Amino acid sequence: MKRVLFMTMAALLFTTSVGGAQTLHGADQTSAAAVMSRFDRGIVKAFREAWQRAAIGTLAIEAVVLILRNADGSCKATLPQPTNENRRLTFHWQPGTIAVVHTHPNSNSPRPSPADIEIAERFHVPMFTLTIKGMFLYDPATKVISMVQPGIDWMDEAKWTRYAPVMAAQPAGRQ
């Protein structure tokens, strides 16, 4: 089942190409803290690439990184092809997506927008924004927006080590 998501600053347009039951592939069992504990060198590299695609926030285009859970429980980042849309993203929903990370232009609010929140709620996945003012998170489990990294600290792999203990504390089957 392919899903194409359009994220805009003002509204969300959602289309589904084929019918069938919506599955979350375990995403609803993954906490935002557990997702962040898996932000490793490869995932942080994808954040930096997305930021470059968005011209370090100077353009009105946005870039997206999908965090996917592999069959073995590990995670990887994938960057859908850029669409170069003005203040809007279009991407295909990938099976195993456990979080969506995307850039916001420097001229916009760094916090997840109402459209971002709608996607997070619909798919029960954390929604992160990458900005010059920090990395922000909307967690659909808590319905709270918070800053998880100030400034551009989200580009530094070492800044994510504080989340590593979360994995050790997760009950079996909840990672």
LUMVEX-371144 format. One record per residue: x, y, z of N, C-alpha, C in turn; residue number from 1; chain. Coordinates in steps of 0.2 Angstrom, whole numbers, plus 2048, in hexadecimal, padded with zeros to 3 digits. Each point is the difference from the previous one (the first is absolute). Layout:
BEGIN
((X Y Z) (X Y Z) (X Y Z) NUM 'A')
...
This chain:
BEGIN
((804 7FA 800) (7FC 806 800) (804 806 800) 1 'A')
((800 804 7FB) (804 807 800) (7FB 805 802) 2 'A')
((804 805 804) (7FD 806 803) (804 805 7FE) 3 'A')
((7FD 806 7FD) (804 806 7FE) (7FD 805 805) 4 'A')
((805 803 804) (7FE 805 805) (802 807 7FD) 5 'A')
((7FC 805 801) (802 807 7FE) (800 803 807) 6 'A')
((805 803 802) (800 804 806) (801 808 7FE) 7 'A')
((7FB 804 802) (801 807 7FF) (800 804 806) 8 'A')
((801 806 800) (800 804 806) (7F9 801 802) 9 'A')
((7FB 801 7FC) (7F9 802 801) (7FC 7FA 801) 10 'A')
((801 7FB 7FC) (7FB 7FA 800) (804 7FA 7FE) 11 'A')
((7FC 7FA 801) (803 7FA 7FE) (7FB 7FC 7FB) 12 'A')
((803 7FE 7FB) (7FD 7FC 7FB) (802 7F9 800) 13 'A')
((7FC 7FB 800) (802 7F9 801) (7FC 7FC 7FA) 14 'A')
((804 7FC 7FD) (7FD 7FC 7FB) (803 7F9 801) 15 'A')
((7FC 7FB 7FF) (802 7F9 800) (7FE 7FD 7F9) 16 'A')
((805 7FC 7FE) (7FF 7FD 7F9) (7FC 7FA 800) 17 'A')
((800 7FC 805) (7FD 7F9 800) (7FC 800 806) 18 'A')
((7FB 7FC 801) (7FC 7FE 806) (804 7FC 804) 19 'A')
((7FD 7FD 806) (803 7FC 804) (800 803 807) 20 'A')
((802 7FC 805) (800 802 807) (807 804 801) 21 'A')
((800 805 804) (806 804 801) (803 7FC 806) 22 'A')
((807 7FF 7FF) (804 7FD 805) (805 805 802) 23 'A')
((802 800 806) (806 804 802) (806 7FD 801) 24 'A')
((801 7F9 7FE) (806 7FD 800) (804 801 807) 25 'A')
((7FC 800 805) (804 800 807) (801 807 802) 26 'A')
((7FF 805 7FC) (801 807 801) (7FD 802 807) 27 'A')
((7FA 7FE 801) (7FC 802 806) (803 7FD 806) 28 'A')
((805 7FC 800) (803 7FD 806) (807 803 801) 29 'A')
((801 805 7FC) (807 804 801) (7FF 806 803) 30 'A')
((803 802 806) (800 806 803) (805 805 7FC) 31 'A')
((7FF 806 801) (804 805 7FD) (808 7FF 803) 32 'A')
((800 7FF 806) (807 7FF 803) (803 7FA 7FD) 33 'A')
((7FD 7FB 7FF) (803 7FA 7FD) (802 801 7F9) 34 'A')
((7FC 804 7FC) (802 802 7FA) (807 804 800) 35 'A')
((800 805 804) (806 804 801) (806 7FC 802) 36 'A')
((7FF 7FB 804) (806 7FC 802) (803 7FD 7FB) 37 'A')
((7FD 7FF 7FA) (802 7FD 7FA) (804 805 7FB) 38 'A')
((800 806 802) (803 805 7FB) (807 7FF 801) 39 'A')
((803 7FD 7FA) (807 7FE 800) (803 804 7FB) 40 'A')
((806 7FE 7FE) (804 804 7FB) (7FD 800 7F9) 41 'A')
((7FD 7FB 7FE) (7FC 800 7F9) (7FA 804 800) 42 'A')
((7FC 800 806) (7FA 804 800) (802 807 801) 43 'A')
((805 802 804) (802 807 800) (803 803 7FA) 44 'A')
((803 7FB 7FC) (803 802 7F9) (7FA 802 7FC) 45 'A')
((7FA 7FC 800) (7FA 801 7FC) (7FD 807 802) 46 'A')
((801 802 807) (7FD 806 802) (804 806 7FD) 47 'A')
((807 7FF 800) (804 805 7FC) (7FF 801 7F9) 48 'A')
((7FE 7FA 7FD) (7FF 800 7F8) (7F9 804 7FF) 49 'A')
((7FB 7FE 804) (7FA 804 800) (801 807 800) 50 'A')
((804 802 805) (801 807 802) (803 804 7FA) 51 'A')
((805 7FC 7FC) (803 802 7FA) (7FB 801 7FB) 52 'A')
((7FC 7FB 7FF) (7FB 800 7FB) (7FB 807 801) 53 'A')
((7FF 802 806) (7FC 805 801) (804 807 800) 54 'A')
((806 7FF 7FE) (805 806 800) (801 803 806) 55 'A')
((801 7FC 805) (800 802 807) (7FB 805 803) 56 'A')
((7FA 7FE 7FE) (7FA 804 802) (7FF 807 7FC) 57 'A')
((804 801 7FC) (7FF 807 7FC) (7FB 800 7FB) 58 'A')
((7FE 7FA 7FD) (7FB 800 7FB) (7F9 7FE 803) 59 'A')
((7FB 801 7FD) (7F9 7FE 802) (7FF 7F9 7FF) 60 'A')
((805 7FC 7FD) (7FF 7F9 7FF) (801 7FC 806) 61 'A')
((7FD 7FA 801) (801 7FC 806) (803 7F9 7FD) 62 'A')
((804 7FD 805) (802 7F9 7FE) (7FE 7FB 806) 63 'A')
((7FF 7FA 7FE) (7FE 7FB 805) (804 7FA 801) 64 'A')
((801 7FE 806) (803 7FA 801) (7FB 7FB 804) 65 'A')
((800 7FA 7FD) (7FB 7FB 804) (805 7FB 804) 66 'A')
((7FE 7FF 806) (804 7FB 804) (7FC 7FA 800) 67 'A')
((803 7FB 7FD) (7FD 7F9 7FF) (803 7FB 805) 68 'A')
((7FC 7FC 802) (802 7FA 804) (801 7FA 7FC) 69 'A')
((806 7FD 800) (802 7FA 7FC) (7FD 7FA 804) 70 'A')
((800 7FA 7FC) (7FD 7FA 803) (804 7FE 806) 71 'A')
((806 801 800) (804 7FE 806) (800 805 806) 72 'A')
((7FB 805 800) (7FF 805 805) (805 806 800) 73 'A')
((805 800 7FB) (804 806 7FF) (7FC 805 7FC) 74 'A')
((803 806 800) (7FC 805 7FC) (805 803 7FB) 75 'A')
((7FD 803 7FB) (804 804 7FB) (7FC 806 7FD) 76 'A')
((803 804 7FD) (7FD 806 7FE) (800 800 7F8) 77 'A')
((7FB 802 7FD) (7FF 801 7F9) (7FE 807 7FE) 78 'A')
((803 802 7FB) (7FE 807 7FD) (7FC 7FF 7FA) 79 'A')
((7F9 801 800) (7FD 800 7FA) (802 805 7FB) 80 'A')
((7FF 7FF 7F9) (803 805 7FB) (7FD 807 802) 81 'A')
((804 805 7FF) (7FE 807 801) (7FA 802 7FB) 82 'A')
((7FB 803 802) (7FB 803 7FC) (801 807 7FE) 83 'A')
((804 804 804) (801 807 800) (7FA 804 800) 84 'A')
((7FB 7FE 804) (7F9 803 800) (801 806 806) 85 'A')
((7FC 805 7FE) (801 806 805) (7FC 7FE 806) 86 'A')
((803 800 806) (7FD 7FF 806) (7FB 7FA 801) 87 'A')
((802 7FB 7FC) (7FC 7FA 800) (805 7FA 7FE) 88 'A')
((7FE 7FA 802) (803 7FA 7FF) (7FC 7FB 7FD) 89 'A')
((802 7FC 7FC) (7FC 7FA 7FD) (805 7FA 800) 90 'A')
((7FD 7FB 803) (804 7FA 801) (7FC 7FA 800) 91 'A')
((803 7FA 7FE) (7FC 7FA 801) (801 7FD 807) 92 'A')
((7FB 7FE 803) (800 7FD 807) (804 7F9 7FF) 93 'A')
((805 7FF 804) (804 7FA 800) (7FE 7FB 805) 94 'A')
((7FF 7FA 7FF) (7FE 7FB 805) (806 800 805) 95 'A')
((7FE 7FF 807) (806 800 805) (802 807 802) 96 'A')
((7FC 806 7FE) (802 806 802) (7FE 801 807) 97 'A')
((805 802 804) (7FE 801 807) (801 807 803) 98 'A')
((803 805 7FB) (800 807 801) (801 804 7FA) 99 'A')
((7FE 806 800) (801 804 7FA) (803 806 802) 100 'A')
((806 802 7FD) (804 806 801) (800 804 7FA) 101 'A')
((7FF 806 801) (801 805 7FA) (802 807 802) 102 'A')
((802 803 7FB) (803 807 801) (7FA 805 800) 103 'A')
((801 806 803) (7FC 806 800) (804 805 7FE) 104 'A')
((7FE 805 7FB) (804 806 7FE) (801 804 807) 105 'A')
((806 803 7FF) (802 805 806) (7FB 805 801) 106 'A')
((7FC 802 7FB) (7FB 806 801) (7F9 7FD 803) 107 'A')
((800 7FA 801) (7FA 7FD 803) (801 7FE 807) 108 'A')
((7FA 7FF 803) (801 7FD 807) (804 7F9 800) 109 'A')
((804 7FF 805) (804 7FA 800) (7FB 7FA 803) 110 'A')
((7FB 802 803) (7FC 7FB 803) (7FC 7FC 7FB) 111 'A')
((7FE 7FA 801) (7FC 7FC 7FB) (7F9 804 7FF) 112 'A')
((7FE 800 7FA) (7FA 804 7FE) (7FA 7FC 801) 113 'A')
((7FA 803 800) (7FA 7FC 800) (800 7FA 7FB) 114 'A')
((802 801 7FA) (800 7FA 7FB) (805 7FB 802) 115 'A')
((806 802 803) (804 7FB 803) (7FD 7FC 805) 116 'A')
((7FD 803 805) (7FC 7FD 805) (7FB 7FB 7FE) 117 'A')
((7FD 802 7FB) (7FA 7FC 7FD) (803 7F9 7FD) 118 'A')
((806 801 7FD) (803 7F9 7FD) (803 7FC 806) 119 'A')
((803 803 805) (802 7FD 806) (7FA 7FC 803) 120 'A')
((7FA 803 801) (7FB 7FD 803) (7FD 7FB 7FC) 121 'A')
((7FF 801 7F9) (7FD 7FB 7FC) (804 7F9 800) 122 'A')
((807 801 800) (804 7FA 7FF) (803 7FE 807) 123 'A')
((7FF 804 805) (803 7FE 807) (807 7FF 800) 124 'A')
((803 805 7FD) (808 801 800) (802 806 802) 125 'A')
((806 801 803) (803 806 802) (801 804 7FA) 126 'A')
((7FF 807 800) (802 805 7FB) (805 804 802) 127 'A')
((806 801 7FD) (805 804 802) (801 805 7FA) 128 'A')
((802 806 803) (802 805 7FB) (807 802 801) 129 'A')
((804 801 7FB) (807 802 800) (800 808 7FE) 130 'A')
((803 804 804) (800 807 7FF) (806 803 803) 131 'A')
((802 806 7FE) (806 804 802) (7FF 801 808) 132 'A')
((7FA 800 802) (7FE 802 807) (800 7FA 804) 133 'A')
((801 7FA 7FD) (800 7FA 804) (7FC 7FA 7FD) 134 'A')
((800 7FA 803) (7FC 7FB 7FE) (7FA 7FF 804) 135 'A')
((7FA 800 7FD) (7FA 800 804) (7FC 7F9 7FF) 136 'A')
((7FC 7FE 805) (7FC 7FA 7FF) (7F9 801 802) 137 'A')
((7FC 7FD 7FC) (7F9 7FF 803) (7FF 7F9 801) 138 'A')
((7FE 7FE 806) (7FF 7F9 802) (7F9 7FE 800) 139 'A')
((7FD 7FC 7FC) (7F9 7FF 800) (7FE 7FC 806) 140 'A')
((805 7FD 804) (7FE 7FC 806) (7FE 805 806) 141 'A')
((804 805 800) (7FF 805 805) (7FD 807 7FE) 142 'A')
((7FF 801 7F9) (7FD 806 7FD) (804 806 802) 143 'A')
((806 7FF 801) (804 806 802) (806 801 7FB) 144 'A')
((801 807 7FF) (805 802 7FC) (806 802 804) 145 'A')
((806 7FE 7FF) (806 802 804) (806 801 7FB) 146 'A')
((805 803 803) (806 801 7FD) (805 7FA 802) 147 'A')
((802 7FC 7FB) (805 7FB 803) (807 801 7FF) 148 'A')
((802 805 7FC) (807 802 7FF) (800 808 7FE) 149 'A')
((804 804 804) (800 807 7FE) (804 802 7FA) 150 'A')
((7FF 805 7FC) (804 802 7FB) (800 7FB 7FB) 151 'A')
((807 7FF 7FD) (801 7FA 7FC) (803 7FA 803) 152 'A')
((800 800 806) (803 7FA 804) (7FD 7F9 7FD) 153 'A')
((7FA 800 7FD) (7FE 7FA 7FD) (804 7FD 7FB) 154 'A')
((805 804 7FD) (805 7FE 7FB) (806 7FC 803) 155 'A')
((800 800 807) (806 7FE 803) (7FE 7F9 803) 156 'A')
((803 7FB 7FD) (7FF 7F9 802) (801 7FF 808) 157 'A')
((805 803 803) (801 800 807) (7FB 802 804) 158 'A')
((7FC 805 7FE) (7FA 803 804) (7FB 7FB 801) 159 'A')
((800 7FA 7FC) (7FA 7FB 801) (802 7FB 805) 160 'A')
((806 800 802) (802 7FA 805) (7FC 800 806) 161 'A')
((7FD 806 802) (7FC 800 806) (7FA 7FD 800) 162 'A')
((7FD 7FE 7FA) (7FA 7FC 7FF) (802 7F9 800) 163 'A')
((806 7FE 7FF) (802 7F8 7FF) (7FD 7FC 806) 164 'A')
((800 802 807) (7FE 7FC 805) (7F8 7FE 7FF) 165 'A')
((7FD 804 7FC) (7F8 7FE 800) (7FF 7F9 7FD) 166 'A')
((805 7FE 7FB) (7FF 7F9 7FE) (801 7FB 805) 167 'A')
((805 801 804) (801 7FB 805) (7FA 800 805) 168 'A')
((7FC 805 801) (7FA 800 804) (7FA 7FE 7FD) 169 'A')
((800 7FF 7FA) (7FA 7FE 7FC) (7FE 7F8 802) 170 'A')
((7FA 7FF 801) (7FE 7F9 801) (801 7FC 7FA) 171 'A')
((801 7F9 800) (801 7FC 7FA) (7F9 801 7FC) 172 'A')
((801 800 7F9) (7FB 801 7FC) (7FD 807 7FF) 173 'A')
((803 805 804) (7FE 807 7FF) (805 804 7FD) 174 'A')
((805 7FD 7FD) (805 804 7FD) (7FE 801 7F9) 175 'A')
